[in-house]
């Protein structure tokens, strides 16, 4: 407890409740390639690519076995984790933590509202909205989940919408919000480097460095495999479009050529920087995507879709708990469905959390936690509900009208083009679809390669271009290997391998939630609120007792042990250690928060150029 007679010794004479926050750029970090993280991960990935070339037949078998084992033994864990993410993020957003900024107290958002949403949408959703949007609701309508409703009935229609929304809505975006929010807070409020391992600082207290290395390695592997699988799926659908528009016969050679062409595009975008590359492409694609959704709504079964949007959304809310409770106890048929759909999606989203979380953390700087959580969950979920209802509702409507191509026998990638073929201007929309899918390919791969570069470069926000290009080449290599080993089936095998990377991350997500809450509980704003509640409660009671209605509040020094901070130890290490400034070697150095000067005379060099490159004014590179 603090004394009223002598001021307690705080780091740099700064009370923990008055720290305005510390951005990572203000710290004296030494960036550079993390040889251990990069080396181990690179060896693992290159070994996988060599394995895929040398023994392609074993890839699908091993991946399938991994999927079956993971779903049977850990499907329940995925359900609990995803539901827990929803509850936790809602609690954070609407509790006293909601007003905490992902940045310093006086920091403004870095990106405009529209650009912020556009980048989040493009990076988190990608090609899935077009690949699964028309086909998944149709599949659930023709073959409903076990023990639910009869196939191809009005009940099946609403069950199909609810199930699709369940897979793509609030749950995955809550997981992204957890990782993204924790990382943004750690980086822009606490001044830690932008690494997944930095989130665990409140739990490790700066120790167990090997644990952090493992976390960062797993994050890169999960990002690489999850993104590569999506790029492979995207290439299949793009190739389907090229075949329809250009009359080119689909072959492995054509698939590989398209992957290499688009990979070249995202490599150029990646090295141009997040702001210049991703923002421009994302803004273009959000417009084209919303335009495509609106076009289908207007030219498709508009009245049917108008009624389905609210009814499907209400069905999603109504059936949410029932869908979340499905597990092995519901029987083998339900387990098979979970393996093919729900639990598989959960594993895939968990594998994507390092990538999407780190990316939305970088673009959400300056937002409050409440803004961040609401926008991250509500906006993409709303767009996805509209997209899946409009696309899926249209294909279901065509099925009910007995139009060929919508009976459940067509491939997933062909359903999209079959849907647009039944609508006006197909010669134009088919080309636009290829453009949209290509941009999604580029933006997802672009963002992922930069994120992996950061994770393998000690948190450097502007990793070396060669590192970024290396990870881009690895993604391309994995996608090409899977195409060489059997096309769509091989890609399904790669998606199954993603389960393996998701298993450790499901546990990591639990500890991220614990570490995040521990950080927030000692935030300067949380400390000020603690003092405010204590002081206000005592002052109001005393005022009413002594003066009735006629009193006002003033601030005076209280007797020792009777002030607002009587029950709070403001000198405890867990509330003061984090803002003790250090040099590049981790040695404590005095710092004046009012003037921004270092006690050892350190001055940042070339701060303008470093800030433009993203490395920060107080950072050095090896």
NORNORFEN-V839227 format. One record per helix or strand of 3 or more residues. SS is the DSSP state (H for helix, E for strand). FROM is the first residue (numbers start at 1). TO is the last residue. Records with the same first field share a line. If there is no record, write none. Layout:
BEGIN
SS=FROM-TO + FROM-TO
END
This chain:
BEGIN
H=11-13 + 24-26 + 35-54 + 56-93 + 96-99 + 113-125 + 128-131 + 133-142 + 154-168 + 170-188 + 196-204 + 209-246 + 252-271 + 274-299 + 302-324 + 328-330 + 332-340 + 342-363 + 369-400 + 412-421 + 426-455 + 465-484 + 488-521 + 524-547 + 573-579 + 607-613
E=29-31 + 619-621
END
